[in-house]
Amino acid sequence: MKHVLVLGAGMVARPCVQYLLKQGHRVTVVDTVRERVEHVLDGHENGIPVVGDGLKEAARLVPRSDLVISLLPWVFHKDVAPFCLREKKHFVNASYMNDEMKAFSKDAERQGLTFLTEMGCDPGIDHMTAVRTIREVEKRGGFVKSFSSWCGALPSLEANTNPWGYKLSWSPGDLLYACVRPSRYLRNGKEVLVPVEEVFQRSTLKEIEGVGWFEEYANANSLPYSELYGIPNTPDIYRATLRFPGWCETVRAMQMLDLFDTEPRPLAGKTLRQFTAGLFGADEKSDLTQALAAFLGMPAFAMPLKRLEWLGLFSDELLSEKIRCNRDVVFDLFSRKLGFDKNERDLLIMRHEYEVVFGAETRRILSTLVHHGEAGGDSAIAVTTGLPPAIGADLILKGTITLRGVVAPTYPQIYEPTLAELERDGVVFEEKEMPLEQ
């Protein structure tokens, strides 16, 4: 019996922990909230609950483990990694492989350790399914002329019950971070840089057949996927996020109001209405809707204004003493008002599209995942983000994954068994191939 240490028992942890327990591993779960730890362990005899700060407990618990999974926010992975190096333990997380993580690669390889990163949904399943298809195309003698990918974590259609068309199935902090970053992608072999203030202004519509129409906007930096996916000569590489229509216009309005700003401000004692009026120098006793409409350059009946009002930004509710900046206000309101009810389902959509050249013929490949959460059970985002790190950890402990150093799941020894296991759990992509003109 191997011993796995899981740091964090948040929204995606339960499928991860339950999978490890079903594989016969002993699992220690650490979180600051007892109820979360008890929920993910569900009373299993091989589960060990620890209530405390994951980083503070790491010094004591990492030496007792065979492998560590960090489900903490991505900023803490760099703090967990040194414990794993010192104690010679494998390490898995579901976050992007940034430069800080890459810096651990040589030491991990030298000590015979696997530091498996980007082992979640996005990043994770997106990589594994894309590379699997690309390698199959190459085996058939084809060339990938264009690669595009879309992903969206959304409420299911019947759970789409608020004016925002959105509910939180993942960290609100990560969501807010995604609202203030530029985008990069390749078009005709040239880099396209989209500044922060233009990302949500360049949204377009995207149809996912059988599901509906969505808004899509370029997601972060697509350039590294040229190397990561082994397609350095592909001139068009584009990754995007899916949302229900109206999201982008609203986020742009929030940007114009500096609602994502993290600069400390004296907000104690203010009402939400006073806070909002202060964002653009309005008189709090004025018609705030009309004043805000004029400031944003949109009609007073525009949906962004109605969404902001529904969120509570025009109310006389007092700000909490914990609020220190504009972003804190949004974080608090999103956390309280954009949650799922217990029996509601979420929806995960992932779509890859390829233009592939086989000799004189160009063909189109569509690869689509539409996965619903379970009402009253695990969400779709919890399953697709929590299962991959657990599967990866199990494969490392069983010796199936032998790669050492800091690695992403773009190697056959990782993605083939992982995708096969996910398919057994109902995470299945539907793939279609057709002549391009269709």
Secondary structure, DSSP 8 states (H G I E B T S, - for coil): --EEEEE--STTHHHHHHHHHHTT-EEEEEES-HHHHHHHHTT-TTEEEEES-HHHHHHHHGGG-SEEEE-S-GGGHHHHHHHHHHHT-EEEESS---HHHHTTHHHHHHTT-EEE-S-BTTTBHHHHHHHHHHHHHHHTT-EEEEEEEEEEEEE-GGG--STTS---SS-HHHHHHTTS--EEEEETTEEEEE-HHHHTTS-EEEEETTTEEEEEEE-SB-TTHHHHTT-TT-SEEEEEEEE-TTHHHHHHHHHHTTTT-------TT-BHHHHHHHHTT--TTS-HHHHHHHHHTS-TT-HHHHHHHHHTTTS--B--TT--SHHHHHHHHHHHHS---TT--EEEEEEEEEEEEETTEEEEEEEEEEEE--TTS--HHHHHHHHHHHHHHHHHHTTS----EEE-S-SHHHHHHHHHHHHHTT---EEEEEETT-
